[in-house]
Structures are given as structure tokens and as C-alpha cells.
Amino acid sequence: MANPLTPDVLVDPVVLTRTLVDIESVSRGEKDIADCVEDVLRQAPHLRTERYGNTVMARTELGRAQRVVLAGHLDTVPINDNFPSTVVDDLIYGCGASDMKSGVALALHLAATLPAPGYDVTYLFYEAEEIESEFNGLRLVSQAHPEWLRADFALLLEPTYGVVEAGCQGTLSARIHLRGRRAHVARAWRGVNAIHAAGEVLHRLADYRPRTVTIDGCTYREGLNAVRIAGGVAGNVVPDECAVDVNLRFAPDRSEGQALDHLREVFAGFDVAVTDSAPGALPGLDAAPAREFLAAVGAEPAAKLGWTDVARFAALGIPALNYGPGDPALAHAPDEHVEIGRIRDGAATLHRWLATYE
Amino acid sequence: MANPLTPDVLVDPVVLTRTLVDIESVSRGEKDIADCVEDVLRQAPHLRTERYGNTVMARTELGRAQRVVLAGHLDTVPINDNFPSTVVDDLIYGCGASDMKSGVALALHLAATLPAPGYDVTYLFYEAEEIESEFNGLRLVSQAHPEWLRADFALLLEPTYGVVEAGCQGTLSARIHLRGRRAHVARAWRGVNAIHAAGEVLHRLADYRPRTVTIDGCTYREGLNAVRIAGGVAGNVVPDECAVDVNLRFAPDRSEGQALDHLREVFAGFDVAVTDSAPGALPGLDAAPAREFLAAVGAEPAAKLGWTDVARFAALGIPALNYGPGDPALAHAPDEHVEIGRIRDGAATLHRWLATYE
């Protein structure tokens, strides 16, 4: 296909947002969009471009004292009657409009139009953020090409509605397994009902009072929830198994290990098996490019409550923040949309930040 | 196919059991076995035979003062590496050996070999007892040909291991629906967790103390169990729905309506929707043929705890008992088998009972 990301499109981050939304890129189907993005970047003489899977990296090599990463994922959740894009007044509707093609548009616009930024910049457009972590392009690159990520600061253009969101909470998922003994319900006293045994687990969850923690002025609210419960054999059988899947979102003052200790303490006496875990990230507001970025935005940061890939940068020792024009509350929604004004504001802010030293 | 139920086979209830096991008859596949049974019964000049679907009815019309029904279902649960039959020492192994082809063999043996019993006898061999009640042959006959069931007493040859089991408990299944409000787990305080809300339901189940009720010397133990629980949307979502399926087995001194009142009382404050219900049956030991049958067995009856089709007879006002050579604990098991000695004992008992007035 002809690449819709023409020079005319690339100069306008609003038009570019809409054009990106109109390239379908549900997770595991990012080849077309990655091809288009790679093609654009390879045509820019000031960038050195590489590709790994459907992740594309391009960077300036200007010999600046500091390097920053601008990163965004190319994939979207499945289309939900919201493709292609439509425009109503000052809103662009469509799958990925908020999460996060408007963010990707800001980075791609800068990559194509800002040949000499004040920092060296690494642009990273990666695959498979919306699905299981094993496919995540940022994770894959951190293993196969860690040098692509080397930087003094990273900005992730996830939807934050124009607010700087600092750090992120960690996430710990675990399965609590209840066991019993099967019996026919007509002779229930011969069995032990594993579903009944889950009552105490749910009781502790209902009674749990999550912490609120303030770090560097950012307030993190923790949470512990059952996200799934399943048990039962047949309508006439006392069930011998029940599983409760729980998820703990923890403030970044806890390590993964401390979070697990806490979970085991809450569910003392039960069989708790970790199924997934990812560390949080401290706000990381001290790095010079972070402070300069905050100055360009001109507003106080807030705590990021969801888990995002900033934690992958934090794990590599790179301070990272979230900042994007989309509304996080609209991510994954059928009526997902982005405000055109916020795209323009975001582009102006990033330009102010990166062009300062030009 | 040639009918394997030859006169040589019919005279020996043990050989007949094995021959019946070797005619595959998983529920909804009873045509072959019903054809064979119908053929045998039509050849007996002392019987009047009729068929409805794969249910076969044959009756003597001797003008006796009282009529009894001997009933058994022709179907089995799915084969589970236990077809055809095998014999090890004094055990016949095979799908349906206990539940209930050994019982069917007793009735079919009598039908073929006892031309002038002391009561008029209605033999009923019916389809689809092991699956959803809508297919149950006894239920279908009770609607289409209620006159086939008219009798003073009914004996159901379900496996009881040679014990007379009287009455049966009722069963009531219901779904308790918990509702909440979805939210991302990172912002859990915006949601209401429906799984957590199920904790109170499980708590009441765990605390429930079932009644034990003695009626006519038969002791019924009730039971209330969660048989299934399911809830959850995704690993990062506070779930807005959870459903707990519960089953109450109730002693036959409660009606279905009283059982439901009781269930609603236990789960007061929750949304309880009935999904299935069947009445129990009182022991019914007062009818003359019942007393004479108990005398022929020579042992005290016990309470039937599972639900059986005796309740269908009870609902028609016909006292009914369970009595069969199979071991109920082996029903539906891969190693299902029946003891040859118990088949012979059962045949002798029934002969003693029915031949008394010959």
C-alpha cells in the first residue's frame, strides 16, 4: 500500500493522529503500521533507524550531553465498532485515539520535523503493549538491544490528559487455591466444600484497608482485589477445588518482594501462588531532563496509578514519566476519543522542551 | 441385529445383567436396547406391551386386587473405558452394571418368567434418566400415558446394595447473583467488587447447620452447598458480577415451596433465583404391597438420600421404594460393577414377594 504518512500529514500532529488511527494495528497485527513508521523514519537523514520485530527505533546522533527517549506503543486493543476514525467537533473518535496513537503522533511528528533537538532523542515505536507481557516490544528490545534504551530520561506518551504522571504502582497477581474433598451433595457430610472455604479469603479482601502513600508530592493509592473466582464440578457434587485470583496494586515504595510478603501476610494460612508481578517505579523527578520537562509543562506532576512501561525504564535505572494528550478514562472504551486541543497543546509543550537548546 | 435376549439368557438374571450391559445405551441412544426389550415382552403371551419413544411398558391383566409397578431406566451415563462387560471372580464390571442394568435384569427376568404373579404387575423400562429431566421417559409417560403408571405401589430398581431405601430428599438449585461496579484495579475505589460481596454468601454457607429429620424410622440428612462459583472480567478489572450456584437437599417433610422459603431466609438480602427444583418423597411404607415387600426382604428400610424417580410416583400419589442389587457408591464410576451374589439375592427376594399369592 502507499504510505499514508506523507510529509503533509507528518507536519500536523492532529492530521497525523487521525491517519495513525486509520491504520489498523490490533496487538499482534502491527506489521502495516510498523512498515509505514519505519519508512518515514528511514527517510529522515538526521535519524538512524533500526527495527526489531514490529518495533521501530530511530535516534539522533548529535553528540548532545544528554539523551532522552520518547516512546509509544503502536498497538491497540481490539476494534469495537470504532474504526476507522470519525471527527465530531473538536474530537477525534476511533480505536487507539487516546491509547495511544495521539501520543505516538506527537513523537512521530517531532522525529520527522525536528532535526536538531536540544537533547539527543531516541524515538521508540513498539509493538504489543496491550497484551501479555511476553510479547511486549519494549521488553523484547530491553533483552535483545538494551543499548537502544540507554538514556538519561524517558517520556512515555501514554494517555494522561496532559498531566505529567510520575512513577507507577507495582502490580502483583496471585492465585489462592482452596482444596476440599468431593462428595455427592446428597451425602455432603462426606466431603469438604472448597467453595465454602473461599469465604474467609473473600472476607479478608472485603475487610482490607489499602494504604495511601505520598512520595515526592505524588499520592499513590494501593488496592487489593479479587479479579476472578472459579470453582465447581457439577450441580450435584460438593466441589473439591476453588481458585481466587487476586491483584495487588502497590505504591512504588514497596519492592516486588515486599509486596509479596505483604500479600502472604494478608492471606496467612492459605496457599498463595504468584502468577504475575511487575515492580512499581518511583516518581524519578530529579533527573535534569525531567526537571526541564516539568518546567516546559508548567504544572505539578501527579502519581500514576496504573502500571505502565515507565517501570521497565525505571528497572533499567532510567527515570521516566508519563505524559500524553489522551484521556486515560477513555482508553479501551468503545467511544474512545481524543481532544484536538490537547494534541496541539502536547505538541507545543514537547517542542518547547526539546527545541530550547536548538 | 439378532436379539441377544434369548430365552436362555432371560431365565438367568446374572447372565441377563451381563447381556444388558453389553447393549450400549448411553442416554439418548436407547433405541437398540428398547427394541430388544420390547421384542422380548411382546413374545410373552401373559403381557400387554406398549411403547412410547424408547420407553417400553408391559403389564399383566390378571384382575388382581392390587397392582404394583417395577421400574428401571434403560440408559447409562457415558461409557468410560468400561464397555463391554468383564467378569472378575464374582463381580460383573461394566458401564451400567450397578446403575441400573442389574436392576433392569431383575424386572425383565420376572416379566419373562413369572406369568401369574400375586399382584398385577406393570413393568416399565424407560429412557433418559441420567440426563436433563425434560428427556426423562418416566416423566414423558406420566404426561402422555398416565394410565400406564396407575398402581398401588411402585418399586424402583435403582442401586441400593440390597437395602430398601424409602422416600427421597427433595432438591432445590438456585443462583445467587452479586452485582458491583466495574473499575480498573488501579482505581479500585471507583468500583464495587462483586466477588468480595460473595464472601457473605459463602460465610452463611460455611456456618449453615443442616437438619437431620427422622420420618417413619428413616433418617434424612439435609445439606446446603455451593456447587459452583464464577466471577471476574479480566486480570485488571474490579468485577461487577459474581454468581454462586447453591443446592439444597431437603428432607421430604418440607414441600418445594417450604424449601424455597427456607433458602430465601438463609440468604435474606441477596438475589436468589431458582434454577431447578424437585420435590422429595415421604417414605410411603404404609401401603399393603410395601409392607409385604418389606416382609419379603426381611430388613428395616433406610432413608434414600439422593433424589430418584420415586418422587415422580410420590407426586402421583403412588407409594414407592428403591431397591436394587447395585452399589450406589459405584454408580457412574469407571470401575462400576455389581456383585453376582446380590443379583441372585434380589431375584430371590422379588420372587418371594410376587410369587406368594400365585
Interface residues (C-beta under 8 A of the other chain):
Chain A: Q169 T171 S173 H184 V185 A186 R187 A188 W189 N193 I195 H196 A197 A198 G199 V201 L202 H203 L205 A206 P210 R221 G223 L224 N225 A226 V227 R228 I229 A230 G231 G232 V233 A234 G235 N236 V237 V238 P239 C242 V244 D245 N247 R249 D276 L305 G306 W307
Chain B: Q169 T171 S173 H184 V185 A186 R187 A188 W189 N193 I195 H196 A197 A198 G199 V201 L202 H203 L205 A206 P210 R221 G223 L224 N225 A226 V227 R228 I229 A230 G231 G232 V233 A234 G235 N236 V237 V238 P239 C242 V244 D245 N247 R249 D276 L305 G306 W307
